[in-house]
């Protein structure tokens, strides 16, 4: 064959291994599939543990089958024993038992402090975690996190605040920090100022604002998963937290611009865009 793919003469040396612990979206736009695509885009080697098999597409979530804490442990232990994990990202953790097991594994294997995306509700309004599990997430995982990355709806549910302004975002960030998170990134979403999104980072001392272009679009499926996994991948690659947020946010913005026109609801974004490593 004249068109055979040629093997590169040099291999990628010691790629950083990233682990996502999250739900499976079979439509490919969110959850562990989005995380894997993002890790790969940033030059990392992707590993994953499935916490829930969801039934969803761009239109909505129609159900889910939750894994047991034992099955989640069974997935993570062989990976942690075999690889040096450079970053961990958590997404949908649907039960208190799973959350407690994930926290136990992070401490047991001395895994990197995770990027915690507190997935509590789908874009279509499907509750992905109950109140008891949410309290377990706050108690057991927030204190172990490197950063927690709620959107407006998630921050509202965590804090019981109504967020309608930038000042409200600041108040929510402080409250989530007080719940044990060492750093909090509240994502502004459709809370736009002068045509810009303004995500807000609080580390207990300082606020940092990350502005980006607001793009009027339906291509928002998996953006939260992608941002969190982008932050994790960049942390694994040795970037600072602020650099990691900037690079991940830019990736999401450009992936939205290049989103494929597929699906009848909230379209997925384009994870195959070129990244400057």
HELIX and SHEET records of a PDB file:
HELIX    1   1 UNK A   31  UNK A   41  1                                  11    
HELIX    2   2 UNK A   69  UNK A   82  1                                  14    
HELIX    3   3 UNK A   96  UNK A  108  1                                  13    
HELIX    4   4 UNK A  131  UNK A  136  1                                   6    
HELIX    5   5 UNK A  137  UNK A  141  3                                   5    
HELIX    6   6 UNK A  142  UNK A  144  5                                   3    
HELIX    7   7 UNK A  152  UNK A  159  1                                   8    
HELIX    8   8 UNK A  166  UNK A  178  1                                  13    
HELIX    9   9 UNK A  223  UNK A  236  1                                  14    
HELIX   10  10 UNK A  241  UNK A  257  1                                  17    
SHEET    1   A 6 UNK A  61  UNK A  66  0                                        
SHEET    2   A 6 UNK A  45  UNK A  56 -1                                        
SHEET    3   A 6 UNK A  17  UNK A  25  1                                        
SHEET    4   A 6 UNK A  85  UNK A  90  1                                        
SHEET    5   A 6 UNK A 115  UNK A 116  1                                        
SHEET    6   A 6 UNK A 147  UNK A 148  1                                        
SHEET    1   B 3 UNK A 184  UNK A 186  0                                        
SHEET    2   B 3 UNK A 196  UNK A 202 -1                                        
SHEET    3   B 3 UNK A 192  UNK A 193 -1                                        
SHEET    1   C 3 UNK A 184  UNK A 186  0                                        
SHEET    2   C 3 UNK A 196  UNK A 202 -1                                        
SHEET    3   C 3 UNK A 207  UNK A 213 -1                                        
END                                                                             
